[in-house]
Amino acid sequence: MNILGLNAYHGDSAACLFVDGKLVAAAEEERFRRIKHWAGLPTNAINYVLEEGKLSLGDVDHIAINHKPGANNLRWLGFALTHWPHPQLMAHKIKNIRSAASIKEALEATYGSELRARFGTTIKAEVHQVEHHLAHLASAYLVSGFDEAACISIDGFGDFASTAFGSGQGSDLKIGNRVYFPHSLGIFYSALTQFLGFPQYGDEYKVMGLAPYGEPNFLQPLREVVRIKPDGSFRLNLKFFRHHIGNVSYIWQDCAPEVGTLYRRALVDLLGPPR
């Protein structure tokens, strides 16, 4: 059985190939395009992993993509009805849904004519949409060697959730609870990274590297920004952020990702001028 895994239409787009349960190859698209964090359909990475496996796309039985458009839609609808988000935010959500839903059509448009010309066939693979955080948890737990484990995934957002708490037992992996949009430690980290003078997508690693050399001088004011709940989950104080009101630009297609300013004037009032 041949399985092609994709991170597509998101930062750090990538592809991997499993043949009969064994990883044959994996690669990020940025390595071929020489554009850091490149986002879009990872055609060069797909070509590479298929060449390593001596396969064509027509030989692939299953395609998995780390985005499930229908996941958590009731939560999204509830947010939309109660917050009346900016049309730009709505358009971004719809675009993401269409991109993931049409992955097979995009592959067909890119590879279909070549497959028909060379092999007289087309893409036969079944497409599986895997919820974003389930993909994160699986990538850690299923290769960990543990028979059971508590699992957690924390990032910006994926399929309207920013955090997922789960458990693994054997080959079974379940998500028990989630933290949903607009509350996100990833957004908090990105906003503070921008505030500190690192505006590019992916610059968080620079702040992470510098953090051990700092002092916790702003611990108390930052406790106003992120509030920890008794059950261990968290909430953002949204007066400091802009991502939930919708007028933040997001560019993810065929380029280095770009994200607009995520923090509001209130953060400047709290912490002083941006660095």
PETA-V950592 format. One line per field, one symbol per residue. phi: phi as a letter, one per 30 degrees, with the letter a starting at -180 (. if undefined). psi: psi as a letter, one per 20 degrees, with the letter a starting at -180 (. if undefined). burial: 1 if it has 24 or more other C-alpha atoms within 12 Angstrom, else 0. A space follows every 10 residues. Layout:
phi->???
psi->???
burial->???
This chain:
phi->.cbccbcbha eieabbbcbh icdcaaacde dcdibdiebk ddddddeddd dddhbcdddd dbbcbdabed didddddddd dcchdeeddd dddddddddd dcdddddddd ceddddddbi bbdcddcccc eedddedddc ddcdiddaad bbbbadaahi ccbbcbbcbi ccbbccabcc ecdadddedd ddddedjcdd ejdedddedd edccbddced dddddccdde djdbbddddc bcddcjccdb bbchaddbbd dccceedddd cjded
psi->ppppppoqkr qlqrqqppol jppgqqqqhh hhikopkpqb omhhhggghh ghilrrhiip hqppqlpohi pkhhgggggh hhimqqhhgg hgggggghgh hkhhhghghg ighgghghik aapiqpppop pghhggghhg gijhiqhqqq qpppbeqplj qhqppaqpoc jppqphqqpr pjpphggggg ghgghjjniq pjihhghghh giirqlhjgg hhihgppprh jiarqqoiii qihiiilppp oiolrpqppr pirrhhhghg iaqq.
burial->0111111111 1111111110 0001111111 0010001111 1111111111 0010111111 1111111111 1100010000 0000100011 0110011011 1111001000 1000000000 0110101111 1111111100 1100000010 1111111111 1111111100 0011100111 1111111111 1111110011 1111001000 0000000000 0000110000 0001111111 1111110101 1111111111 1111001000 10000
